[in-house]
């Protein structure tokens, strides 16, 4: 009765829509060949930056809250990576790098932003977008260093991260919001159209990407990373919010984003730097599947 009366309504209204759209992408890519790389580039360079810009341009910004978001998001990401590294002490170097990566890199974009929006409306969308910007920056800097097992200099990783357009979209949105500058209506409407395409596009791409992820490889070590990603990370976020006195929607979004499964970005990095990509793919698949339950529980606790 508990599941039917409490968890099921939350799952149906908030989590299920995300997996239905992702499932549509998964099914379509099973039926026909889809160029996920081109779709990803459209989202990466146009739709997602437009969504982040619009959210920050329009939101009522509390700069103390922004500092909290940046602090908690970066601390959760780095703490989860450190725990993954500690929990994989018995693994060889490449596998240890893979577990560290999958523990730290969470799906705050494709899944996090839509679920924050469904759960908490426009405020959740804006706050979730800021969390995504921070985690994306860390994934493209620290994540590159980890995936390469320390062989890539931090300076080179930082150069890669500075090519990410969402960072500049966020900075510009915050700047124009802070100065009260209005952009021309025609330009805003164009950005608004692109922003509206971001969430469905993210979810479709998630399904398409999961279609190419192999099934479990039978390595028990993946459960350690899944546990860190889905269970420990949100507890860390909750504890940080308690220490910093963060409450309301801001607290809820931080904990919810921290509870997201491993992002497909981890597989991209693992493949690029040969950091046990099959192991990483297995963690992505399993953590995404289990998150249907864990995210429903987290939302029930928050709501």
C-alpha positions as a Markdown table, in Angstrom:
| # | Residue | x | y | z |
|---|---|---|---|---|
| 1 | Unk | 0.0 | 0.0 | 0.0 |
| 2 | Unk | 2.9 | 2.4 | 0.8 |
| 3 | Unk | 4.3 | 2.0 | -2.7 |
| 4 | Unk | 0.9 | 2.4 | -4.4 |
| 5 | Unk | -0.2 | 5.4 | -2.3 |
| 6 | Unk | 3.1 | 7.3 | -2.2 |
| 7 | Unk | 5.9 | 6.3 | -4.5 |
| 8 | Unk | 3.7 | 5.3 | -7.5 |
| 9 | Unk | 2.1 | 8.7 | -8.0 |
| 10 | Unk | 5.5 | 10.5 | -7.7 |
| 11 | Unk | 7.0 | 8.0 | -10.2 |
| 12 | Unk | 4.1 | 8.4 | -12.7 |
| 13 | Unk | 4.0 | 12.2 | -12.6 |
| 14 | Unk | 7.7 | 13.0 | -12.4 |
| 15 | Unk | 10.0 | 10.2 | -13.3 |
| 16 | Unk | 8.0 | 8.1 | -15.8 |
| 17 | Unk | 7.6 | 10.9 | -18.4 |
| 18 | Unk | 11.4 | 11.2 | -18.6 |
| 19 | Unk | 11.8 | 7.4 | -19.2 |
| 20 | Unk | 8.9 | 7.4 | -21.7 |
| 21 | Unk | 10.5 | 9.9 | -23.9 |
| 22 | Unk | 14.0 | 8.3 | -23.5 |
| 23 | Unk | 12.3 | 5.0 | -24.3 |
| 24 | Unk | 10.9 | 6.5 | -27.5 |
| 25 | Unk | 14.4 | 7.4 | -28.5 |
| 26 | Unk | 15.6 | 3.9 | -27.5 |
| 27 | Unk | 12.9 | 2.2 | -29.6 |
| 28 | Unk | 13.3 | 4.4 | -32.6 |
| 29 | Unk | 17.1 | 3.9 | -32.7 |
| 30 | Unk | 16.4 | 0.1 | -32.5 |
| 31 | Unk | 14.2 | 0.3 | -35.6 |
| 32 | Unk | 16.3 | 2.7 | -37.7 |
| 33 | Unk | 19.8 | 4.1 | -37.9 |
| 34 | Unk | 19.9 | 7.5 | -36.1 |
| 35 | Unk | 23.0 | 9.8 | -36.1 |
| 36 | Unk | 23.2 | 10.5 | -32.4 |
| 37 | Unk | 26.4 | 12.5 | -32.9 |
| 38 | Unk | 24.6 | 15.1 | -35.0 |
| 39 | Unk | 21.7 | 15.3 | -32.6 |
| 40 | Unk | 24.2 | 15.6 | -29.7 |
| 41 | Unk | 26.0 | 18.5 | -31.5 |
| 42 | Unk | 22.7 | 20.3 | -32.1 |
| 43 | Unk | 21.9 | 20.0 | -28.4 |
| 44 | Unk | 25.4 | 20.8 | -27.2 |
| 45 | Unk | 26.0 | 23.9 | -29.3 |
| 46 | Unk | 22.5 | 25.3 | -29.7 |
| 47 | Unk | 19.5 | 24.0 | -27.7 |
| 48 | Unk | 21.1 | 23.4 | -24.3 |
| 49 | Unk | 23.1 | 26.7 | -24.2 |
| 50 | Unk | 19.8 | 28.4 | -25.2 |
| 51 | Unk | 18.0 | 26.7 | -22.3 |
| 52 | Unk | 20.6 | 27.6 | -19.8 |
| 53 | Unk | 20.8 | 31.2 | -21.0 |
| 54 | Unk | 17.0 | 31.6 | -20.9 |
| 55 | Unk | 16.7 | 30.1 | -17.4 |
| 56 | Unk | 19.4 | 32.4 | -15.9 |
| 57 | Unk | 18.3 | 35.4 | -17.9 |
| 58 | Unk | 14.8 | 35.2 | -16.6 |
| 59 | Unk | 15.2 | 33.9 | -13.1 |
| 60 | Unk | 15.1 | 36.1 | -9.9 |
| 61 | Unk | 18.7 | 35.5 | -9.0 |
| 62 | Unk | 19.9 | 35.3 | -5.4 |
| 63 | Unk | 23.7 | 35.4 | -5.7 |
| 64 | Unk | 24.1 | 33.8 | -2.3 |
| 65 | Unk | 22.1 | 30.9 | -3.6 |
| 66 | Unk | 24.3 | 30.7 | -6.6 |
| 67 | Unk | 27.3 | 30.4 | -4.4 |
| 68 | Unk | 25.6 | 27.6 | -2.5 |
| 69 | Unk | 24.8 | 25.8 | -5.7 |
| 70 | Unk | 28.3 | 26.0 | -7.0 |
| 71 | Unk | 29.8 | 24.9 | -3.7 |
| 72 | Unk | 27.5 | 22.0 | -3.2 |
| 73 | Unk | 27.6 | 20.8 | -6.8 |
| 74 | Unk | 31.4 | 20.8 | -6.9 |
| 75 | Unk | 31.7 | 19.2 | -3.5 |
| 76 | Unk | 29.3 | 16.4 | -4.3 |
| 77 | Unk | 31.0 | 15.7 | -7.6 |
| 78 | Unk | 34.5 | 15.7 | -6.1 |
| 79 | Unk | 33.4 | 13.7 | -3.0 |
| 80 | Unk | 31.7 | 11.1 | -5.1 |
| 81 | Unk | 34.8 | 10.7 | -7.3 |
| 82 | Unk | 37.0 | 10.4 | -4.2 |
| 83 | Unk | 34.7 | 7.7 | -2.7 |
| 84 | Unk | 34.7 | 5.8 | -6.0 |
| 85 | Unk | 38.5 | 5.9 | -6.0 |
| 86 | Unk | 38.7 | 4.6 | -2.4 |
| 87 | Unk | 36.1 | 1.9 | -3.0 |
| 88 | Unk | 38.0 | 0.6 | -6.0 |
| 89 | Unk | 41.4 | 0.3 | -4.2 |
| 90 | Unk | 41.6 | -3.4 | -5.1 |
| 91 | Unk | 41.3 | -2.7 | -8.9 |
| 92 | Unk | 44.0 | -2.2 | -11.5 |
| 93 | Unk | 44.6 | 1.4 | -12.6 |
| 94 | Unk | 42.3 | 1.6 | -15.6 |
| 95 | Unk | 39.4 | 0.0 | -13.8 |
| 96 | Unk | 40.0 | 2.3 | -10.8 |
| 97 | Unk | 39.9 | 5.3 | -13.1 |
| 98 | Unk | 36.6 | 4.0 | -14.6 |
| 99 | Unk | 34.9 | 3.6 | -11.1 |
| 100 | Unk | 36.1 | 7.0 | -10.1 |
| 101 | Unk | 34.7 | 8.5 | -13.3 |
| 102 | Unk | 31.3 | 6.7 | -13.1 |
| 103 | Unk | 30.9 | 7.7 | -9.4 |
| 104 | Unk | 31.6 | 11.4 | -10.1 |
| 105 | Unk | 30.0 | 12.1 | -13.5 |
| 106 | Unk | 26.2 | 12.3 | -13.0 |
| 107 | Unk | 23.5 | 12.8 | -15.6 |
| 108 | Unk | 22.5 | 16.4 | -14.5 |
| 109 | Unk | 21.7 | 17.4 | -18.1 |
| 110 | Unk | 19.6 | 14.8 | -20.0 |
| 111 | Unk | 17.8 | 13.6 | -16.9 |
| 112 | Unk | 18.5 | 16.1 | -14.1 |
| 113 | Unk | 17.1 | 19.2 | -15.8 |
| 114 | Unk | 13.8 | 17.6 | -17.0 |
| 115 | Unk | 13.1 | 15.9 | -13.7 |
| 116 | Unk | 13.9 | 19.1 | -11.8 |
| 117 | Unk | 11.5 | 20.9 | -14.1 |
| 118 | Unk | 8.7 | 18.4 | -13.7 |
| 119 | Unk | 9.2 | 18.3 | -9.9 |
| 120 | Unk | 9.7 | 22.0 | -9.1 |
| 121 | Unk | 8.7 | 24.0 | -12.2 |
| 122 | Unk | 10.6 | 27.0 | -13.6 |
| 123 | Unk | 12.6 | 27.5 | -10.3 |
| 124 | Unk | 13.7 | 23.9 | -10.5 |
| 125 | Unk | 14.6 | 24.3 | -14.1 |
| 126 | Unk | 16.8 | 27.3 | -13.4 |
| 127 | Unk | 18.5 | 25.9 | -10.4 |
| 128 | Unk | 19.0 | 22.5 | -12.0 |
| 129 | Unk | 20.6 | 24.3 | -15.0 |
| 130 | Unk | 23.1 | 26.0 | -12.8 |
| 131 | Unk | 24.0 | 22.6 | -11.2 |
| 132 | Unk | 24.4 | 21.2 | -14.7 |
| 133 | Unk | 26.8 | 24.0 | -15.7 |
| 134 | Unk | 29.0 | 23.3 | -12.6 |
| 135 | Unk | 29.0 | 19.5 | -13.1 |
| 136 | Unk | 29.6 | 19.8 | -16.8 |
| 137 | Unk | 32.7 | 22.0 | -16.2 |
| 138 | Unk | 34.1 | 19.5 | -13.7 |
| 139 | Unk | 33.4 | 16.6 | -16.0 |
| 140 | Unk | 35.3 | 18.2 | -18.8 |
| 141 | Unk | 38.3 | 19.1 | -16.6 |
| 142 | Unk | 38.7 | 16.7 | -13.7 |
| 143 | Unk | 36.9 | 14.0 | -15.6 |
| 144 | Unk | 39.4 | 14.2 | -18.4 |
| 145 | Unk | 42.3 | 13.9 | -16.0 |
| 146 | Unk | 40.8 | 10.9 | -14.2 |
| 147 | Unk | 39.8 | 9.1 | -17.4 |
| 148 | Unk | 43.4 | 9.5 | -18.7 |
| 149 | Unk | 44.7 | 8.1 | -15.4 |
| 150 | Unk | 46.5 | 11.3 | -14.7 |
| 151 | Unk | 48.3 | 11.4 | -18.1 |
| 152 | Unk | 46.5 | 14.5 | -19.3 |
| 153 | Unk | 47.8 | 17.7 | -17.7 |
| 154 | Unk | 45.2 | 19.8 | -15.9 |
| 155 | Unk | 46.1 | 22.8 | -18.2 |
| 156 | Unk | 45.1 | 20.8 | -21.3 |
| 157 | Unk | 41.9 | 19.5 | -19.7 |
| 158 | Unk | 41.0 | 23.1 | -18.7 |
| 159 | Unk | 41.5 | 24.2 | -22.4 |
| 160 | Unk | 39.0 | 21.5 | -23.5 |
| 161 | Unk | 36.5 | 22.6 | -20.9 |
| 162 | Unk | 36.7 | 26.2 | -22.0 |
| 163 | Unk | 35.3 | 25.1 | -25.4 |
| 164 | Unk | 32.0 | 24.1 | -23.8 |
| 165 | Unk | 29.4 | 26.7 | -25.0 |
| 166 | Unk | 27.0 | 26.2 | -22.0 |
| 167 | Unk | 29.6 | 27.9 | -19.8 |
| 168 | Unk | 29.4 | 31.1 | -21.9 |
| 169 | Unk | 25.6 | 30.9 | -22.1 |
| 170 | Unk | 25.4 | 30.7 | -18.3 |
| 171 | Unk | 27.8 | 33.6 | -17.9 |
| 172 | Unk | 26.0 | 35.8 | -20.4 |
| 173 | Unk | 22.6 | 35.0 | -18.9 |
| 174 | Unk | 23.8 | 35.9 | -15.4 |
| 175 | Unk | 25.4 | 39.1 | -16.7 |
| 176 | Unk | 22.4 | 40.4 | -18.5 |
| 177 | Unk | 20.1 | 39.4 | -15.6 |
| 178 | Unk | 22.4 | 41.2 | -13.1 |
| 179 | Unk | 22.7 | 44.4 | -15.3 |
| 180 | Unk | 19.0 | 44.4 | -16.2 |
| 181 | Unk | 19.8 | 44.4 | -19.9 |
| 182 | Unk | 17.0 | 43.4 | -22.3 |
| 183 | Unk | 17.8 | 41.6 | -25.5 |
| 184 | Unk | 15.7 | 42.3 | -28.7 |
| 185 | Unk | 12.4 | 40.4 | -28.8 |
| 186 | Unk | 13.2 | 38.7 | -32.1 |
| 187 | Unk | 16.4 | 37.3 | -30.7 |
| 188 | Unk | 14.8 | 36.2 | -27.4 |
| 189 | Unk | 12.0 | 34.4 | -29.3 |
| 190 | Unk | 14.6 | 32.6 | -31.4 |
| 191 | Unk | 16.5 | 31.5 | -28.3 |
| 192 | Unk | 13.2 | 30.6 | -26.7 |
| 193 | Unk | 12.4 | 28.2 | -29.6 |
| 194 | Unk | 15.8 | 26.5 | -29.3 |
| 195 | Unk | 15.4 | 26.3 | -25.5 |
| 196 | Unk | 12.1 | 24.6 | -25.9 |
| 197 | Unk | 13.7 | 21.9 | -28.0 |
| 198 | Unk | 16.4 | 21.1 | -25.4 |
| 199 | Unk | 14.5 | 19.0 | -22.9 |
| 200 | Unk | 12.8 | 16.6 | -25.4 |
| 201 | Unk | 16.0 | 16.5 | -27.4 |
| 202 | Unk | 18.0 | 15.6 | -24.3 |
| 203 | Unk | 15.7 | 12.7 | -23.4 |
| 204 | Unk | 15.6 | 11.4 | -26.9 |
| 205 | Unk | 19.4 | 11.5 | -27.1 |
| 206 | Unk | 19.6 | 9.7 | -23.7 |
| 207 | Unk | 17.5 | 6.8 | -25.1 |
| 208 | Unk | 19.5 | 6.7 | -28.3 |
| 209 | Unk | 22.8 | 6.6 | -26.3 |
| 210 | Unk | 21.5 | 3.9 | -24.0 |
| 211 | Unk | 20.6 | 1.8 | -27.0 |
| 212 | Unk | 24.3 | 1.5 | -27.8 |
| 213 | Unk | 25.3 | 0.7 | -24.2 |
| 214 | Unk | 26.1 | -3.1 | -23.8 |
| 215 | Unk | 24.4 | -5.1 | -21.1 |
| 216 | Unk | 26.0 | -5.9 | -17.8 |
| 217 | Unk | 29.4 | -7.4 | -18.0 |
| 218 | Unk | 29.1 | -9.4 | -14.7 |
| 219 | Unk | 31.6 | -7.4 | -12.8 |
| 220 | Unk | 30.5 | -7.0 | -9.2 |
| 221 | Unk | 32.6 | -3.9 | -8.8 |
| 222 | Unk | 30.0 | -1.9 | -10.7 |
| 223 | Unk | 27.7 | -2.1 | -7.7 |
| 224 | Unk | 30.2 | 0.0 | -5.7 |
| 225 | Unk | 30.0 | 2.8 | -8.2 |
| 226 | Unk | 26.2 | 2.6 | -8.5 |
| 227 | Unk | 25.9 | 2.8 | -4.7 |
| 228 | Unk | 28.1 | 5.9 | -4.5 |
| 229 | Unk | 26.2 | 7.5 | -7.4 |
| 230 | Unk | 22.6 | 6.8 | -6.4 |
| 231 | Unk | 22.8 | 6.5 | -2.6 |
| 232 | Unk | 25.9 | 8.2 | -1.1 |
| 233 | Unk | 25.9 | 11.3 | -3.3 |
| 234 | Unk | 22.4 | 12.6 | -2.3 |
| 235 | Unk | 23.3 | 12.0 | 1.3 |
| 236 | Unk | 26.4 | 14.1 | 0.9 |
| 237 | Unk | 24.3 | 16.8 | -0.7 |
| 238 | Unk | 21.7 | 16.6 | 2.1 |
| 239 | Unk | 24.4 | 16.9 | 4.7 |
| 240 | Unk | 26.0 | 19.9 | 3.0 |
| 241 | Unk | 22.6 | 21.6 | 2.7 |
| 242 | Unk | 22.1 | 21.1 | 6.5 |
| 243 | Unk | 25.5 | 22.5 | 7.3 |
| 244 | Unk | 25.0 | 25.6 | 5.1 |
| 245 | Unk | 21.4 | 26.2 | 6.2 |
| 246 | Unk | 20.1 | 25.7 | 2.6 |
| 247 | Unk | 16.3 | 25.0 | 2.4 |
| 248 | Unk | 13.3 | 25.2 | 0.1 |
| 249 | Unk | 13.5 | 24.5 | -3.6 |
| 250 | Unk | 17.2 | 25.2 | -3.7 |
| 251 | Unk | 17.9 | 22.3 | -1.2 |
| 252 | Unk | 15.5 | 20.0 | -3.0 |
| 253 | Unk | 17.1 | 20.6 | -6.4 |
| 254 | Unk | 20.6 | 20.1 | -5.0 |
| 255 | Unk | 19.7 | 16.7 | -3.5 |
| 256 | Unk | 17.8 | 15.6 | -6.5 |
| 257 | Unk | 20.6 | 16.5 | -8.9 |
| 258 | Unk | 23.1 | 14.7 | -6.7 |
| 259 | Unk | 20.9 | 11.6 | -6.9 |
| 260 | Unk | 21.1 | 11.3 | -10.7 |
| 261 | Unk | 22.6 | 8.2 | -12.4 |
| 262 | Unk | 25.9 | 8.1 | -14.2 |
| 263 | Unk | 26.0 | 10.2 | -17.4 |
| 264 | Unk | 26.7 | 8.8 | -20.8 |
| 265 | Unk | 29.5 | 11.5 | -20.9 |
| 266 | Unk | 31.5 | 9.1 | -18.7 |
| 267 | Unk | 31.4 | 6.5 | -21.5 |
| 268 | Unk | 32.6 | 9.1 | -24.0 |
| 269 | Unk | 35.6 | 9.9 | -21.7 |
| 270 | Unk | 36.3 | 6.3 | -21.0 |
| 271 | Unk | 36.3 | 5.4 | -24.7 |
| 272 | Unk | 38.5 | 8.3 | -25.6 |
| 273 | Unk | 41.1 | 7.4 | -23.0 |
| 274 | Unk | 40.6 | 3.6 | -22.8 |
| 275 | Unk | 39.5 | 3.7 | -19.2 |
| 276 | Unk | 37.7 | 0.3 | -19.1 |
| 277 | Unk | 34.8 | 1.5 | -21.4 |
| 278 | Unk | 32.8 | -1.7 | -21.1 |
| 279 | Unk | 32.8 | -1.4 | -17.3 |
| 280 | Unk | 31.7 | 2.2 | -17.5 |
| 281 | Unk | 28.9 | 1.3 | -19.9 |
| 282 | Unk | 27.7 | -1.3 | -17.5 |
| 283 | Unk | 27.5 | 1.2 | -14.7 |
| 284 | Unk | 25.6 | 3.7 | -16.9 |
| 285 | Unk | 23.1 | 1.0 | -17.8 |
| 286 | Unk | 22.5 | -0.3 | -14.3 |
| 287 | Unk | 22.5 | 3.0 | -12.5 |
| 288 | Unk | 20.0 | 4.4 | -15.0 |
| 289 | Unk | 17.7 | 1.4 | -14.6 |
| 290 | Unk | 17.8 | 1.5 | -10.8 |
| 291 | Unk | 17.4 | 5.3 | -10.7 |
| 292 | Unk | 13.7 | 4.8 | -11.7 |
| 293 | Unk | 13.2 | 3.5 | -8.1 |
| 294 | Unk | 15.8 | 5.6 | -6.2 |
| 295 | Unk | 14.7 | 8.9 | -7.8 |
| 296 | Unk | 11.1 | 8.2 | -6.9 |
| 297 | Unk | 12.2 | 7.6 | -3.2 |
| 298 | Unk | 14.3 | 10.7 | -3.2 |
| 299 | Unk | 11.4 | 12.8 | -4.5 |
| 300 | Unk | 9.0 | 11.3 | -2.0 |
| 301 | Unk | 11.4 | 12.3 | 0.8 |
| 302 | Unk | 11.8 | 15.8 | -0.6 |
| 303 | Unk | 8.1 | 16.4 | -1.3 |
